[in-house]
Amino acid sequence: MKALNLYEKQDVRYEDVVMPEIALADDVIIKVVTAGICGSDISRFGKIGSYNPGLTWGHEFSGIVTECGAAVSAVKRGDRVVACPCFPCHECEFCRKGSLSKCANLEVLGGHKKGAFAEYIKVPAENVVKLPDDMDFDLASFVEPSCVVVHGFNQITIKPGFGVAIVGCGTIGLLALQWAKAYGASKVYAFDTDRRKLAMAKQTGADLVFDVTEENYFQDYMAATDHGGAEVVVESSGNAAGIASSLSLAMKGGTVLLLGIPYGDVALPRTHFEKIIRNELIVRGSWNSISAPFPGSEWTTSVSGISSGKINVQPLISHKIRLSEAPALFPRLCSREEYFIKVLIGIADA
């Protein structure tokens, strides 16, 4: 079968690999129909490279079960599914406490185990989440990034009537925007440097959008809020400037949720850092998409939200390509030569 394998930085290859086979009683083999390119995939391609050179990567996907081990009963051949890409050890002190996202030995698809940029993938049955029979595969590929947002929201308090500011309008930010509305936010404010992404934020539910390259954006934002900032700020850019500015967007006593992953050092200006102290902010980091019992309520919540249309992911799809086209596209995504929000890879016909 064909797969995308990452060797070094800027070195991804479309090549033949061995088909997965049932080896354990709880194995499930899935034909991958759609796989999404995550921002972390782009950073891994351009900045980090592979933990295991030559490993098939990718972790956001949907597909159809083709084969199950003898002990598998929760899913069967022909079921539409997604799969959690995380593999906690279930044995370390954090796992024993139920804090699976903090697992000391956590492994992930595409980093430690063969990933989803392939025609078929094998995962344990406990990682497989069944989809409604009529759920579109392209939309289902957003379940995993949605789970990242829901997991983060589960770490903080969001109440109906809160104002929520979203910093960075990529896939995670735009999903966070919609989930904030679903959680009852009265106003959602979106911040980015790209007017096209701000237009998408407006299309998907933002009440007000702010171009941070404009001189008076901060004053305009503060004038629009009721309490000198938002009750909750979600930082999803991973950009050092975005992380710093997020501390100034929260009201006194507010919460800043850090979802974006920086791929370089983050230096905070003193005036921004002091906001944590002087405004008594709660700054909460969130990592991954899992909780106990594994894989967590994030998965059923996300499947429900997307399948029902409450979370509208269709507008976020900017590209749909074939697996063989991906090696030529990754350099353009990495250099930001091409505008994109979510790139989906169509791997097999449903």
Secondary structure as a PSIPRED ss2 file (coil, helix, strand):
# PSIPRED VFORMAT (PSIPRED V4.0)

   1 M C   1.000  0.000  0.000
   2 K E   0.000  0.000  1.000
   3 A E   0.000  0.000  1.000
   4 L E   0.000  0.000  1.000
   5 N E   0.000  0.000  1.000
   6 L E   0.000  0.000  1.000
   7 Y E   0.000  0.000  1.000
   8 E E   0.000  0.000  1.000
   9 K C   1.000  0.000  0.000
  10 Q C   1.000  0.000  0.000
  11 D E   0.000  0.000  1.000
  12 V E   0.000  0.000  1.000
  13 R E   0.000  0.000  1.000
  14 Y E   0.000  0.000  1.000
  15 E E   0.000  0.000  1.000
  16 D E   0.000  0.000  1.000
  17 V C   1.000  0.000  0.000
  18 V C   1.000  0.000  0.000
  19 M C   1.000  0.000  0.000
  20 P C   1.000  0.000  0.000
  21 E C   1.000  0.000  0.000
  22 I C   1.000  0.000  0.000
  23 A C   1.000  0.000  0.000
  24 L C   1.000  0.000  0.000
  25 A C   1.000  0.000  0.000
  26 D C   1.000  0.000  0.000
  27 D E   0.000  0.000  1.000
  28 V E   0.000  0.000  1.000
  29 I E   0.000  0.000  1.000
  30 I E   0.000  0.000  1.000
  31 K E   0.000  0.000  1.000
  32 V E   0.000  0.000  1.000
  33 V E   0.000  0.000  1.000
  34 T E   0.000  0.000  1.000
  35 A E   0.000  0.000  1.000
  36 G E   0.000  0.000  1.000
  37 I E   0.000  0.000  1.000
  38 C C   1.000  0.000  0.000
  39 G H   0.000  1.000  0.000
  40 S H   0.000  1.000  0.000
  41 D H   0.000  1.000  0.000
  42 I H   0.000  1.000  0.000
  43 S H   0.000  1.000  0.000
  44 R H   0.000  1.000  0.000
  45 F H   0.000  1.000  0.000
  46 G H   0.000  1.000  0.000
  47 K H   0.000  1.000  0.000
  48 I H   0.000  1.000  0.000
  49 G C   1.000  0.000  0.000
  50 S C   1.000  0.000  0.000
  51 Y C   1.000  0.000  0.000
  52 N C   1.000  0.000  0.000
  53 P C   1.000  0.000  0.000
  54 G C   1.000  0.000  0.000
  55 L E   0.000  0.000  1.000
  56 T E   0.000  0.000  1.000
  57 W C   1.000  0.000  0.000
  58 G C   1.000  0.000  0.000
  59 H C   1.000  0.000  0.000
  60 E E   0.000  0.000  1.000
  61 F E   0.000  0.000  1.000
  62 S E   0.000  0.000  1.000
  63 G E   0.000  0.000  1.000
  64 I E   0.000  0.000  1.000
  65 V E   0.000  0.000  1.000
  66 T E   0.000  0.000  1.000
  67 E E   0.000  0.000  1.000
  68 C E   0.000  0.000  1.000
  69 G C   1.000  0.000  0.000
  70 A C   1.000  0.000  0.000
  71 A C   1.000  0.000  0.000
  72 V C   1.000  0.000  0.000
  73 S C   1.000  0.000  0.000
  74 A C   1.000  0.000  0.000
  75 V C   1.000  0.000  0.000
  76 K C   1.000  0.000  0.000
  77 R C   1.000  0.000  0.000
  78 G C   1.000  0.000  0.000
  79 D C   1.000  0.000  0.000
  80 R E   0.000  0.000  1.000
  81 V E   0.000  0.000  1.000
  82 V E   0.000  0.000  1.000
  83 A E   0.000  0.000  1.000
  84 C C   1.000  0.000  0.000
  85 P C   1.000  0.000  0.000
  86 C E   0.000  0.000  1.000
  87 F E   0.000  0.000  1.000
  88 P C   1.000  0.000  0.000
  89 C C   1.000  0.000  0.000
  90 H C   1.000  0.000  0.000
  91 E C   1.000  0.000  0.000
  92 C C   1.000  0.000  0.000
  93 E H   0.000  1.000  0.000
  94 F H   0.000  1.000  0.000
  95 C H   0.000  1.000  0.000
  96 R H   0.000  1.000  0.000
  97 K C   1.000  0.000  0.000
  98 G C   1.000  0.000  0.000
  99 S C   1.000  0.000  0.000
 100 L H   0.000  1.000  0.000
 101 S H   0.000  1.000  0.000
 102 K H   0.000  1.000  0.000
 103 C C   1.000  0.000  0.000
 104 A C   1.000  0.000  0.000
 105 N C   1.000  0.000  0.000
 106 L C   1.000  0.000  0.000
 107 E E   0.000  0.000  1.000
 108 V E   0.000  0.000  1.000
 109 L E   0.000  0.000  1.000
 110 G C   1.000  0.000  0.000
 111 G C   1.000  0.000  0.000
 112 H C   1.000  0.000  0.000
 113 K E   0.000  0.000  1.000
 114 K C   1.000  0.000  0.000
 115 G C   1.000  0.000  0.000
 116 A C   1.000  0.000  0.000
 117 F C   1.000  0.000  0.000
 118 A E   0.000  0.000  1.000
 119 E C   1.000  0.000  0.000
 120 Y E   0.000  0.000  1.000
 121 I E   0.000  0.000  1.000
 122 K E   0.000  0.000  1.000
 123 V E   0.000  0.000  1.000
 124 P E   0.000  0.000  1.000
 125 A H   0.000  1.000  0.000
 126 E H   0.000  1.000  0.000
 127 N H   0.000  1.000  0.000
 128 V E   0.000  0.000  1.000
 129 V E   0.000  0.000  1.000
 130 K E   0.000  0.000  1.000
 131 L C   1.000  0.000  0.000
 132 P C   1.000  0.000  0.000
 133 D C   1.000  0.000  0.000
 134 D C   1.000  0.000  0.000
 135 M C   1.000  0.000  0.000
 136 D C   1.000  0.000  0.000
 137 F H   0.000  1.000  0.000
 138 D H   0.000  1.000  0.000
 139 L H   0.000  1.000  0.000
 140 A H   0.000  1.000  0.000
 141 S C   1.000  0.000  0.000
 142 F C   1.000  0.000  0.000
 143 V H   0.000  1.000  0.000
 144 E H   0.000  1.000  0.000
 145 P H   0.000  1.000  0.000
 146 S H   0.000  1.000  0.000
 147 C H   0.000  1.000  0.000
 148 V H   0.000  1.000  0.000
 149 V H   0.000  1.000  0.000
 150 V H   0.000  1.000  0.000
 151 H H   0.000  1.000  0.000
 152 G H   0.000  1.000  0.000
 153 F H   0.000  1.000  0.000
 154 N C   1.000  0.000  0.000
 155 Q C   1.000  0.000  0.000
 156 I C   1.000  0.000  0.000
 157 T C   1.000  0.000  0.000
 158 I C   1.000  0.000  0.000
 159 K C   1.000  0.000  0.000
 160 P C   1.000  0.000  0.000
 161 G C   1.000  0.000  0.000
 162 F C   1.000  0.000  0.000
 163 G E   0.000  0.000  1.000
 164 V E   0.000  0.000  1.000
 165 A E   0.000  0.000  1.000
 166 I E   0.000  0.000  1.000
 167 V E   0.000  0.000  1.000
 168 G C   1.000  0.000  0.000
 169 C C   1.000  0.000  0.000
 170 G C   1.000  0.000  0.000
 171 T H   0.000  1.000  0.000
 172 I H   0.000  1.000  0.000
 173 G H   0.000  1.000  0.000
 174 L H   0.000  1.000  0.000
 175 L H   0.000  1.000  0.000
 176 A H   0.000  1.000  0.000
 177 L H   0.000  1.000  0.000
 178 Q H   0.000  1.000  0.000
 179 W H   0.000  1.000  0.000
 180 A H   0.000  1.000  0.000
 181 K H   0.000  1.000  0.000
 182 A H   0.000  1.000  0.000
 183 Y C   1.000  0.000  0.000
 184 G C   1.000  0.000  0.000
 185 A C   1.000  0.000  0.000
 186 S C   1.000  0.000  0.000
 187 K E   0.000  0.000  1.000
 188 V E   0.000  0.000  1.000
 189 Y E   0.000  0.000  1.000
 190 A E   0.000  0.000  1.000
 191 F E   0.000  0.000  1.000
 192 D E   0.000  0.000  1.000
 193 T C   1.000  0.000  0.000
 194 D C   1.000  0.000  0.000
 195 R H   0.000  1.000  0.000
 196 R H   0.000  1.000  0.000
 197 K H   0.000  1.000  0.000
 198 L H   0.000  1.000  0.000
 199 A H   0.000  1.000  0.000
 200 M H   0.000  1.000  0.000
 201 A H   0.000  1.000  0.000
 202 K H   0.000  1.000  0.000
 203 Q H   0.000  1.000  0.000
 204 T C   1.000  0.000  0.000
 205 G C   1.000  0.000  0.000
 206 A C   1.000  0.000  0.000
 207 D C   1.000  0.000  0.000
 208 L E   0.000  0.000  1.000
 209 V E   0.000  0.000  1.000
 210 F E   0.000  0.000  1.000
 211 D E   0.000  0.000  1.000
 212 V C   1.000  0.000  0.000
 213 T C   1.000  0.000  0.000
 214 E C   1.000  0.000  0.000
 215 E C   1.000  0.000  0.000
 216 N C   1.000  0.000  0.000
 217 Y H   0.000  1.000  0.000
 218 F H   0.000  1.000  0.000
 219 Q H   0.000  1.000  0.000
 220 D H   0.000  1.000  0.000
 221 Y H   0.000  1.000  0.000
 222 M H   0.000  1.000  0.000
 223 A H   0.000  1.000  0.000
 224 A H   0.000  1.000  0.000
 225 T C   1.000  0.000  0.000
 226 D C   1.000  0.000  0.000
 227 H C   1.000  0.000  0.000
 228 G C   1.000  0.000  0.000
 229 G C   1.000  0.000  0.000
 230 A E   0.000  0.000  1.000
 231 E E   0.000  0.000  1.000
 232 V E   0.000  0.000  1.000
 233 V E   0.000  0.000  1.000
 234 V E   0.000  0.000  1.000
 235 E E   0.000  0.000  1.000
 236 S C   1.000  0.000  0.000
 237 S C   1.000  0.000  0.000
 238 G C   1.000  0.000  0.000
 239 N C   1.000  0.000  0.000
 240 A H   0.000  1.000  0.000
 241 A H   0.000  1.000  0.000
 242 G H   0.000  1.000  0.000
 243 I H   0.000  1.000  0.000
 244 A H   0.000  1.000  0.000
 245 S H   0.000  1.000  0.000
 246 S H   0.000  1.000  0.000
 247 L H   0.000  1.000  0.000
 248 S H   0.000  1.000  0.000
 249 L H   0.000  1.000  0.000
 250 A E   0.000  0.000  1.000
 251 M E   0.000  0.000  1.000
 252 K E   0.000  0.000  1.000
 253 G E   0.000  0.000  1.000
 254 G E   0.000  0.000  1.000
 255 T E   0.000  0.000  1.000
 256 V E   0.000  0.000  1.000
 257 L E   0.000  0.000  1.000
 258 L E   0.000  0.000  1.000
 259 L C   1.000  0.000  0.000
 260 G C   1.000  0.000  0.000
 261 I C   1.000  0.000  0.000
 262 P C   1.000  0.000  0.000
 263 Y C   1.000  0.000  0.000
 264 G C   1.000  0.000  0.000
 265 D C   1.000  0.000  0.000
 266 V C   1.000  0.000  0.000
 267 A C   1.000  0.000  0.000
 268 L C   1.000  0.000  0.000
 269 P C   1.000  0.000  0.000
 270 R H   0.000  1.000  0.000
 271 T H   0.000  1.000  0.000
 272 H H   0.000  1.000  0.000
 273 F H   0.000  1.000  0.000
 274 E H   0.000  1.000  0.000
 275 K H   0.000  1.000  0.000
 276 I H   0.000  1.000  0.000
 277 I H   0.000  1.000  0.000
 278 R H   0.000  1.000  0.000
 279 N C   1.000  0.000  0.000
 280 E C   1.000  0.000  0.000
 281 L C   1.000  0.000  0.000
 282 I E   0.000  0.000  1.000
 283 V E   0.000  0.000  1.000
 284 R E   0.000  0.000  1.000
 285 G E   0.000  0.000  1.000
 286 S C   1.000  0.000  0.000
 287 W C   1.000  0.000  0.000
 288 N C   1.000  0.000  0.000
 289 S C   1.000  0.000  0.000
 290 I C   1.000  0.000  0.000
 291 S C   1.000  0.000  0.000
 292 A C   1.000  0.000  0.000
 293 P C   1.000  0.000  0.000
 294 F C   1.000  0.000  0.000
 295 P C   1.000  0.000  0.000
 296 G C   1.000  0.000  0.000
 297 S H   0.000  1.000  0.000
 298 E H   0.000  1.000  0.000
 299 W H   0.000  1.000  0.000
 300 T H   0.000  1.000  0.000
 301 T H   0.000  1.000  0.000
 302 S H   0.000  1.000  0.000
 303 V H   0.000  1.000  0.000
 304 S H   0.000  1.000  0.000
 305 G H   0.000  1.000  0.000
 306 I H   0.000  1.000  0.000
 307 S H   0.000  1.000  0.000
 308 S C   1.000  0.000  0.000
 309 G C   1.000  0.000  0.000
 310 K C   1.000  0.000  0.000
 311 I C   1.000  0.000  0.000
 312 N C   1.000  0.000  0.000
 313 V C   1.000  0.000  0.000
 314 Q H   0.000  1.000  0.000
 315 P H   0.000  1.000  0.000
 316 L H   0.000  1.000  0.000
 317 I E   0.000  0.000  1.000
 318 S E   0.000  0.000  1.000
 319 H E   0.000  0.000  1.000
 320 K E   0.000  0.000  1.000
 321 I E   0.000  0.000  1.000
 322 R E   0.000  0.000  1.000
 323 L H   0.000  1.000  0.000
 324 S H   0.000  1.000  0.000
 325 E H   0.000  1.000  0.000
 326 A H   0.000  1.000  0.000
 327 P H   0.000  1.000  0.000
 328 A H   0.000  1.000  0.000
 329 L H   0.000  1.000  0.000
 330 F H   0.000  1.000  0.000
 331 P H   0.000  1.000  0.000
 332 R H   0.000  1.000  0.000
 333 L H   0.000  1.000  0.000
 334 C H   0.000  1.000  0.000
 335 S C   1.000  0.000  0.000
 336 R C   1.000  0.000  0.000
 337 E C   1.000  0.000  0.000
 338 E C   1.000  0.000  0.000
 339 Y C   1.000  0.000  0.000
 340 F C   1.000  0.000  0.000
 341 I C   1.000  0.000  0.000
 342 K E   0.000  0.000  1.000
 343 V E   0.000  0.000  1.000
 344 L E   0.000  0.000  1.000
 345 I E   0.000  0.000  1.000
 346 G E   0.000  0.000  1.000
 347 I C   1.000  0.000  0.000
 348 A C   1.000  0.000  0.000
 349 D C   1.000  0.000  0.000
 350 A C   1.000  0.000  0.000
